[in-house]
Amino acid sequence: MPINLQMPALSPTMEEGTLAKWLVKEGDEVSSGDLLAEIETDKATMEFEAIDEGIVAQIVVPEGTDNVKVGEVIAIIAEEGEDASAASAPAPTKEQKSERKSEAEDSKTEAPTPSPTTTPAPAPAPAAAPSTSSDGRVKASPLARRLAEQKDVDLSTIAGSGPGGRIVKTDIDAAEGGTAPVKSAATSAPSAAPEPAPAPATAAPANDFDVPHSAEKLSGMRKTIAKRLTAAKQSIPHYRVSIDVNIDKLLKLRGELNASLEARGVKLSVNDLMIKAQAIALMQAPDSNVSYTEDAMIRYARADIAVAVSIPGGLITPIVTSADTKSLSAIATEMKDLAERAKAGKLKMHEYQGGTASLSNMGMFGVTTFDAVINPPHGMILAISAGIKKPVVIDDSVQIATMMTVTGSFDHRAIDGATGAAFMKAFKEIVENPLGMLA
């Protein structure tokens, strides 16, 4: 009996995804564990493995298709001994028909309509499908856009090989190697058409706001960020506690440690030290290392710090597990690897799902103070700003010190005000006496 291969739920929050690329074709034999496709979720691009063996009888959803619902049949696998040609996809549901119809109507509205008063020009010789939509935007998958940005590839110079001329990952790889087809004049610019009769004069807009500049389609990641953070702000009673921290001793220790770690190719950032300090503070103030649920208070025995990383199209929070027990060099090495793979869309699900608390650092942008939105189910998030030299009173005298404003956002359902303040006090003492992080 043919096996229906369905769009998998590759993360707990995934409701739909983009079938970025098929790694097999119809007629291929596959075994359990073989890679079948690359799927873009709301968090990352992930590879989809086969769990059965057989022959790919039919590919139902072509690569480059957006908004494929979880559970929708994307391919048919024929088992051994079956007639692969006899296998067929189940009829689409009413909802899927409606969605496909809407997509088709959208594509019709995007297509340019020929003028009824002119005779169409003869079709040019076959060429790569144009990769530019009628409104001038380059058609490319989200994965292709990320790779193009990372590899400094100009999408406007590439002819896409995907459905409808869409630029996909293989086109970016080929462009990097110098083997991609380049757009010809016919594909990179629309054919000249007779100028239409001048339109009647209309009043100029009152201001620039009357004219929309552009509209960009929302990615699955952006939709998820919007949904989760809106829910967080609406349902979590945030309160915030800020504290000024002297980081001169921490900066001095960092310089000394980096000098000793240089031969090993390890370089500590201030962010690495903040991760360690937050983890130790959670162990010293365990009532802040909690999550609230409707039925219970979840208390954690270790500190897994989810660190906000900006990536093309949004952000993701890879997790440094057991940060309270790891050395600073281990945290630095792990965080560098996680950040690089996060930006390349190569994180595994367990590397960004979970965590016991979050950290967001905008100090590298010179931000002097900010507060962050709690990332559920965490009970708190720490906002790290820039270290600024300023005059402060130390031992009854005014001295210049490097001060950093740190703000903790806490879920008041789980963490009372005094509890959050106790955590911030512990964090300040750890940062201002950083040798304790080496114990």
DAUR-V113985 format. One line per field, one symbol per residue. ss: DSSP state (H for helix, E for strand, - for the rest). psi: psi as a letter, one per 40 degrees, with the letter a starting at -180 (. if undefined). A space follows every 10 residues. Layout:
ss->???
psi->???
This chain:
ss->--EEEE---- -----EEEEE EE------EE ----EEEEEE ----EEEEE- ---EEEEEE- ----EEEEE- --EEEEEE-- ---HHH---- ---HHHHHHH HHHHHHHHHH ---------- ---------- -E-----E-E -HHHHHHHHH H---HHHE-- --HHH-E-HH HHHHHHH--- -E--HHHH-- ---------- -------HHH ---------H HHHHHHHHHH HHHHH--EEE EEEEEE-HHH HHHHHHHHHH HHHH-----H HHHHHHHHHH HHHH-HHH-E EE----EEE- ----EEEEEE E--EEEEEEE -------HHH HHHHHHHHHH HHH-----HH H-----EEEE E-HHH----- ---------E EEEEEEEEEE EEEE--EEEE EEEEEEEEEE E-----HHHH HHHHHHHHHH HH-HHHHH-
psi->hihhhihihe idehdiihgd hheiiheihi iheihdihhh aedihihhii eiiahhdhhd hiiehifhih ehheihhhih eihdeehiii hiiddddddd dddddddddd hhhiheeihi iihiihiihi ehideeihhi iddddddddd efhhdeehhi eahfehhidd ddddddeeei hihidddeii iiiihiihii hiiiididee hhdihhhhid dddddddddd ddddehgiii hiihhheddd dddddddddd eddefhhhid dddddddddd ddddgeeegi ihideihhhi eihhhhhhhh iheaiigihh ifddeiiddd dddddddddd dddefeiide eehaidiihh hedeeehdii iihhgieiei ihhhaihhhi hihhfeihih ihihhhhhhi heddhidddd dddddddddd degeddee.
